[in-house]
C-alpha cells in the first residue's frame, strides 16, 4: 500500500467529520477498481467496527469493509 493510500486511511480517524467523509469517498473510488492492499487494512477496519468509542466510524468503516 502506498503512502497516499495510507494517509487517506489515517484521515478516516480524523475528528473532523468532513475530512473523514472525504477520505471515505476517496477510498471508495479506489476500491471500485479492486485493490491489492485489502488485508493490510482489514484488522484496523474490523477493530473500528467493534469499538464502542467510535460510533461514527462504524458507519464509515462498514462502507469500506466491503473491500
C-alpha positions as a printed Julia matrix, in Angstrom:
67×3 Matrix{Float64}:
   0.0    0.0    0.0
   1.5    3.32  -0.99
   1.87   6.3    1.31
  -1.03   8.21  -0.27
  -3.46   5.38   0.44
  -2.08   5.04   3.95
  -2.56   8.77   4.56
  -6.13   8.54   3.29
  -6.88   5.75   5.76
  -5.4    7.83   8.55
  -7.85  10.6    7.63
 -10.72   8.19   8.34
  -9.79   8.6   12.01
  -9.98  12.38  11.83
 -12.11  14.09  14.46
 -13.32  16.38  11.67
 -16.26  14.57  10.12
 -15.85  16.3    6.76
 -12.23  15.16   6.49
 -13.23  11.61   7.42
 -16.07  11.64   4.9
 -13.82  12.88   2.1
 -11.36  10.12   2.95
 -14.18   7.59   2.75
 -15.18   8.83  -0.7
 -11.58   8.62  -1.88
 -11.23   5.07  -0.58
 -14.48   4.05  -2.22
 -13.14   5.32  -5.55
 -10.03   3.24  -5.07
 -11.84   0.03  -4.15
 -14.23   0.3   -7.1
 -11.32  -0.79  -9.28
 -10.07  -3.5   -6.91
  -7.08  -3.22  -4.64
  -4.22  -5.42  -3.55
  -3.95  -3.93  -0.06
  -7.27  -5.02   1.45
  -5.67  -7.3    4.03
  -3.23  -4.56   5.04
  -6.13  -2.54   6.5
  -8.54  -5.32   7.39
  -7.69  -5.55  11.12
  -7.92  -1.78  11.57
 -11.34  -1.65   9.93
 -12.59  -4.62  11.91
 -11.41  -3.05  15.16
 -13.24   0.18  14.38
 -16.43  -1.71  13.6
 -16.45  -3.26  17.06
 -15.3   -0.19  19.02
 -17.78   1.35  21.42
 -15.86   4.6   21.32
 -16.1    5.1   17.57
 -19.8    5.03  16.72
 -19.38   7.47  13.83
 -16.53   5.44  12.39
 -18.64   2.3   12.37
 -20.72   3.63   9.51
 -17.65   4.86   7.65
 -15.76   1.63   8.08
 -18.77  -0.53   7.34
 -18.8    1.09   3.92
 -15.1    0.44   3.43
 -15.28  -3.05   4.95
 -16.71  -4.36   1.72
 -13.17  -4.49   0.3
